[in-house]
């Protein structure tokens, strides 16, 4: 089952994001290698600077999705103001398996 991780950065936390980005990208690559990552990318503010993330992952249930979200180095660095975990159904333009 797919889950969308809707992550909102704390105000003024851009430097935390920049400093932690290499570890975050390595984490996403691990998820991808384990066939757990569907796609991911940052939300952008009015100035085009990242201020959150959308990460869509494969997990057995919401508890597993929450556990994976907690492993993100961004979460560990205290970047996020909030993380919403929602079940998601990819209907249109889904890549073939």
Backbone as a printed PyTorch tensor [residue, N CA C, xyz], in Angstrom:
tensor([[[  0.8430,  -1.1690,   0.0000],
         [  0.0000,   0.0000,   0.0000],
         [  0.8910,   1.2360,   0.0000]],

        [[  0.4750,   2.2560,  -0.7320],
         [  1.2340,   3.4960,  -0.7870],
         [  0.7870,   4.4650,   0.3020]],

        [[  1.7650,   5.2060,   0.8320],
         [  1.5110,   6.2390,   1.8180],
         [  2.2500,   7.5030,   1.4140]],

        [[  1.5510,   8.6240,   1.5060],
         [  2.1660,   9.9220,   1.2630],
         [  2.6030,  10.4930,   2.6000]],

        [[  3.8650,  10.8920,   2.6570],
         [  4.4020,  11.5890,   3.8190],
         [  4.4290,  13.0640,   3.4500]],

        [[  3.5850,  13.8340,   4.0830],
         [  3.4660,  15.2630,   3.7970],
         [  4.1650,  15.9870,   4.9470]],

        [[  5.3610,  16.4780,   4.6570],
         [  6.2390,  17.0220,   5.6870],
         [  6.3560,  18.5320,   5.5200]],

        [[  6.1230,  19.2540,   6.5890],
         [  6.2360,  20.7170,   6.5800],
         [  7.4130,  21.1180,   7.4550]],

        [[  8.3190,  21.9240,   6.8830],
         [  9.5000,  22.3640,   7.6250],
         [  9.1270,  23.3840,   8.6940]],

        [[  9.9200,  23.4250,   9.7400],
         [  9.7930,  24.4880,  10.7320],
         [ 10.1900,  25.8030,  10.0730]],

        [[  9.5560,  26.8980,  10.4350],
         [  9.9560,  28.1930,   9.8780],
         [ 11.4310,  28.4800,  10.1890]],

        [[ 12.1200,  29.0260,   9.2060],
         [ 13.5140,  29.4040,   9.3970],
         [ 14.4930,  28.2500,   9.4770]],

        [[ 14.0930,  27.0660,   9.0050],
         [ 14.9360,  25.8750,   9.1490],
         [ 15.6460,  25.4810,   7.8580]],

        [[ 15.7500,  26.3990,   6.9090],
         [ 16.3720,  26.0560,   5.6280],
         [ 17.7960,  25.5310,   5.8120]],

        [[ 18.5590,  26.1050,   6.7190],
         [ 19.9480,  25.6500,   6.9000],
         [ 20.0040,  24.2090,   7.3950]],

        [[ 19.0690,  23.8230,   8.2600],
         [ 19.0020,  22.4130,   8.7020],
         [ 18.7710,  21.5230,   7.4950]],

        [[ 17.8690,  21.9280,   6.6180],
         [ 17.5720,  21.1510,   5.4060],
         [ 18.8320,  21.0280,   4.5520]],

        [[ 19.5150,  22.1320,   4.3240],
         [ 20.7090,  22.1160,   3.4780],
         [ 21.8150,  21.2540,   4.0840]],

        [[ 22.0160,  21.3720,   5.3780],
         [ 23.0630,  20.6050,   6.0500],
         [ 22.7770,  19.1090,   6.0580]],

        [[ 21.5150,  18.7390,   6.1200],
         [ 21.1120,  17.3380,   6.2700],
         [ 20.8020,  16.6820,   4.9300]],

        [[ 20.7530,  17.4610,   3.8630],
         [ 20.3290,  16.9510,   2.5590],
         [ 21.1200,  15.7260,   2.0860]],

        [[ 22.4550,  15.6810,   2.1810],
         [ 23.1530,  14.4750,   1.7180],
         [ 22.6900,  13.2020,   2.4350]],

        [[ 22.4930,  13.2690,   3.7360],
         [ 22.0240,  12.0940,   4.4810],
         [ 20.5930,  11.7430,   4.0950]],

        [[ 19.7700,  12.7630,   3.8820],
         [ 18.3810,  12.5360,   3.4600],
         [ 18.3470,  11.8390,   2.1020]],

        [[ 19.1580,  12.3090,   1.1530],
         [ 19.1870,  11.6860,  -0.1730],
         [ 19.6960,  10.2490,  -0.1050]],

        [[ 20.6810,   9.9960,   0.7470],
         [ 21.1630,   8.6220,   0.9260],
         [ 20.0600,   7.7350,   1.4940]],

        [[ 19.2830,   8.2610,   2.4240],
         [ 18.1430,   7.5320,   2.9940],
         [ 17.1300,   7.1900,   1.9010]],

        [[ 16.8100,   8.1770,   1.0440],
         [ 15.8670,   7.9270,  -0.0450],
         [ 16.4070,   6.8760,  -1.0050]],

        [[ 17.7110,   6.9040,  -1.2750],
         [ 18.3110,   5.8910,  -2.1550],
         [ 18.1950,   4.4930,  -1.5460]],

        [[ 18.3420,   4.4010,  -0.2160],
         [ 18.1530,   3.1110,   0.4580],
         [ 16.7140,   2.6260,   0.3080]],

        [[ 15.7620,   3.5400,   0.4910],
         [ 14.3550,   3.1680,   0.2940],
         [ 14.1180,   2.7170,  -1.1380]],

        [[ 14.7150,   3.4240,  -2.0790],
         [ 14.5530,   3.0930,  -3.4870],
         [ 15.1470,   1.7150,  -3.7910]],

        [[ 16.3310,   1.4470,  -3.2700],
         [ 16.9750,   0.1530,  -3.4910],
         [ 16.1380,  -0.9820,  -2.9110]],

        [[ 15.4380,  -0.6990,  -1.8260],
         [ 14.5670,  -1.6920,  -1.2030],
         [ 13.1590,  -1.7030,  -1.7610]],

        [[ 12.9650,  -1.0000,  -2.8740],
         [ 11.6670,  -0.9050,  -3.5590],
         [ 10.5640,  -0.3890,  -2.6350]],

        [[ 10.9360,   0.5470,  -1.7570],
         [  9.9730,   1.1660,  -0.8390],
         [  9.5990,   2.5780,  -1.2700]],

        [[ 10.3600,   3.1890,  -2.1810],
         [ 10.1360,   4.5720,  -2.5820],
         [  9.4420,   4.6430,  -3.9300]],

        [[  8.3010,   5.3390,  -3.9790],
         [  7.6260,   5.5840,  -5.2580],
         [  8.1890,   6.8490,  -5.8980]],

        [[  8.1940,   7.9470,  -5.1420],
         [  8.7900,   9.2050,  -5.5890],
         [  8.8940,  10.1590,  -4.4170]],

        [[  9.6830,  11.2130,  -4.6080],
         [  9.8830,  12.1810,  -3.5270],
         [ 10.3780,  13.4980,  -4.1070]],

        [[ 10.1160,  14.5680,  -3.3720],
         [ 10.6260,  15.8760,  -3.7610],
         [ 10.1660,  16.9320,  -2.7810]],

        [[ 10.7930,  18.1130,  -2.8570],
         [ 10.4660,  19.1760,  -1.9150],
         [  9.2750,  20.0130,  -2.3580]],

        [[  8.5540,  20.5440,  -1.3750],
         [  7.6180,  21.6340,  -1.6310],
         [  8.4470,  22.9060,  -1.6950]],

        [[  7.9700,  23.9020,  -2.4310],
         [  8.6940,  25.1540,  -2.5770],
         [  7.8460,  26.3230,  -2.0890]],

        [[  8.5060,  27.2880,  -1.4520],
         [  7.7980,  28.4820,  -1.0070],
         [  7.6800,  29.4820,  -2.1570]],

        [[  7.1430,  30.6500,  -1.8810],
         [  6.9190,  31.6630,  -2.9130],
         [  8.2160,  32.1290,  -3.5650]],

        [[  9.3450,  31.9690,  -2.8710],
         [ 10.6440,  32.3520,  -3.4120],
         [ 11.3580,  31.1980,  -4.1060]],

        [[ 10.6890,  30.0410,  -4.1900],
         [ 11.2930,  28.8810,  -4.8330],
         [ 12.2460,  28.1040,  -3.9500]],

        [[ 12.2440,  28.3850,  -2.6550],
         [ 13.1060,  27.6670,  -1.7180],
         [ 12.3100,  26.5230,  -1.0820]],

        [[ 12.9680,  25.3860,  -0.8270],
         [ 12.2650,  24.2570,  -0.2290],
         [ 11.7720,  24.5830,   1.1820]],

        [[ 10.5280,  24.1510,   1.4490],
         [  9.9600,  24.3760,   2.7880],
         [  9.1500,  23.1770,   3.2650]],

        [[  9.4000,  22.0280,   2.6780],
         [  8.7050,  20.8060,   3.0620],
         [  9.0420,  19.7060,   2.0750]],

        [[  8.4510,  18.5490,   2.2770],
         [  8.7120,  17.4070,   1.4090],
         [  7.4490,  16.6010,   1.1870]],

        [[  7.3850,  16.0040,   0.0080],
         [  6.3810,  14.9890,  -0.2910],
         [  7.1480,  13.7240,  -0.6380]],

        [[  6.9450,  12.6890,   0.1480],
         [  7.6050,  11.4080,  -0.0700],
         [  6.5090,  10.3500,  -0.1110]],

        [[  6.4560,   9.5880,  -1.1930],
         [  5.4580,   8.5280,  -1.3030],
         [  6.1910,   7.1950,  -1.2320]],

        [[  5.7980,   6.3990,  -0.2480],
         [  6.4730,   5.1370,   0.0270],
         [  5.4950,   3.9680,   0.0140]],

        [[  6.0550,   2.7980,  -0.1550],
         [  5.3150,   1.5430,  -0.0520],
         [  5.5100,   1.0020,   1.3580]],

        [[  4.4090,   0.6810,   2.0260],
         [  4.4710,   0.1170,   3.3740],
         [  3.2880,  -0.8150,   3.5780]],

        [[  3.4450,  -1.7580,   4.4710],
         [  2.3840,  -2.7290,   4.7490],
         [  1.1800,  -2.0660,   5.3970]],

        [[  1.4420,  -1.0570,   6.2450],
         [  0.3680,  -0.3810,   6.9600],
         [  0.8690,   0.9840,   7.4320]],

        [[ -0.0210,   1.7380,   8.0550],
         [  0.3250,   3.0860,   8.4940],
         [  1.4360,   3.0700,   9.5400]],

        [[  1.4410,   2.0790,  10.4020],
         [  2.4800,   1.9990,  11.4330],
         [  3.8600,   1.8560,  10.7980]],

        [[  3.9780,   1.0310,   9.7740],
         [  5.2690,   0.8810,   9.0910],
         [  5.6470,   2.1800,   8.3920]],

        [[  4.6740,   2.8430,   7.7620],
         [  4.9480,   4.1140,   7.0890],
         [  5.4320,   5.1580,   8.0900]],

        [[  4.8150,   5.2210,   9.2530],
         [  5.2420,   6.1620,  10.2890],
         [  6.6460,   5.8310,  10.7830]],

        [[  6.9410,   4.5500,  10.9080],
         [  8.2700,   4.1390,  11.3560],
         [  9.3320,   4.5320,  10.3270]],

        [[  9.0320,   4.3390,   9.0490],
         [  9.9700,   4.7480,   7.9990],
         [ 10.1540,   6.2600,   7.9980]],

        [[  9.0660,   6.9960,   8.1600],
         [  9.1510,   8.4620,   8.1880],
         [ 10.0620,   8.9240,   9.3250]],

        [[ 10.0010,   8.2510,  10.4510],
         [ 10.8110,   8.6330,  11.6070],
         [ 12.3010,   8.3900,  11.3750]],

        [[ 12.6350,   7.5170,  10.4250],
         [ 14.0360,   7.2150,  10.1260],
         [ 14.6840,   8.2440,   9.2050]],

        [[ 13.8970,   9.1000,   8.5930],
         [ 14.4230,  10.1070,   7.6820],
         [ 15.3780,  11.0300,   8.4570]],

        [[ 16.5880,  11.2340,   7.9510],
         [ 17.5110,  12.1480,   8.6340],
         [ 16.9500,  13.5560,   8.8410]],

        [[ 16.0880,  14.0130,   7.9600],
         [ 15.4460,  15.3050,   8.1780],
         [ 14.6380,  15.2890,   9.4740]],

        [[ 13.9070,  14.2050,   9.7050],
         [ 13.1250,  14.0880,  10.9420],
         [ 14.0600,  14.0570,  12.1420]],

        [[ 15.1350,  13.2960,  12.0470],
         [ 16.0880,  13.1980,  13.1400],
         [ 16.7820,  14.5140,  13.4600]],

        [[ 16.9430,  15.3620,  12.4410],
         [ 17.5920,  16.6600,  12.6320],
         [ 16.6300,  17.7130,  13.1610]],

        [[ 15.3470,  17.3640,  13.2890],
         [ 14.3650,  18.3150,  13.8010],
         [ 13.8920,  19.3200,  12.7680]],

        [[ 14.0090,  18.9780,  11.4820],
         [ 13.6060,  19.8940,  10.4120],
         [ 12.0980,  20.1100,  10.3650]],

        [[ 11.3370,  19.0660,  10.5810],
         [  9.9060,  19.1280,  10.3120],
         [  9.0960,  19.7020,  11.4710]],

        [[  8.1790,  20.5880,  11.1050],
         [  7.1860,  21.1080,  12.0370],
         [  6.0770,  20.0800,  12.2060]],

        [[  5.7580,  19.3810,  11.0940],
         [  4.7290,  18.3490,  11.1300],
         [  4.9780,  17.3370,  10.0240]],

        [[  4.5120,  16.1190,  10.2550],
         [  4.5440,  15.0570,   9.2530],
         [  3.1840,  14.3850,   9.2780]],

        [[  2.4910,  14.4690,   8.1600],
         [  1.1950,  13.8020,   8.0160],
         [  1.4110,  12.5580,   7.1680]],

        [[  0.9280,  11.4230,   7.6360],
         [  1.0470,  10.1550,   6.9200],
         [ -0.3430,   9.7470,   6.4670]],

        [[ -0.5190,   9.6770,   5.1340],
         [ -1.8440,   9.3630,   4.5840],
         [ -1.7470,   8.2500,   3.5610]],

        [[ -2.6610,   7.2820,   3.6380],
         [ -2.7500,   6.2590,   2.6030],
         [ -3.0840,   6.9470,   1.2880]],

        [[ -2.4870,   6.4570,   0.1990],
         [ -2.6310,   7.1260,  -1.0920],
         [ -2.7790,   6.0840,  -2.1880]],

        [[ -3.6400,   6.3770,  -3.1540],
         [ -3.8900,   5.4710,  -4.2640],
         [ -3.4490,   6.1400,  -5.5590]],

        [[ -2.4350,   5.5920,  -6.1930],
         [ -1.9120,   6.1270,  -7.4480],
         [ -2.7860,   5.5990,  -8.5750]],

        [[ -3.5530,   6.4880,  -9.2140],
         [ -4.5010,   6.0740, -10.2400],
         [ -4.0450,   6.4860, -11.6430]],

        [[ -3.6770,   7.7430, -11.8300],
         [ -3.3630,   8.2670, -13.1560],
         [ -1.8550,   8.3880, -13.3340]],

        [[ -1.3750,   7.9840, -14.5040],
         [  0.0450,   8.0310, -14.8700],
         [  0.9360,   7.1700, -13.9590]],

        [[  0.3750,   6.1240, -13.4380],
         [  1.1670,   5.1980, -12.6180],
         [  2.1110,   4.4190, -13.5440]],

        [[  3.4050,   4.3990, -13.2360],
         [  4.3290,   3.6380, -14.0840],
         [  3.9860,   2.1510, -14.0380]],

        [[  4.1980,   1.4870, -15.1420],
         [  3.9280,   0.0440, -15.1480],
         [  5.0000,  -0.6760, -14.3410]],

        [[  4.6090,  -1.7740, -13.7420],
         [  5.5330,  -2.5180, -12.8640],
         [  6.6150,  -3.2040, -13.6620]]])
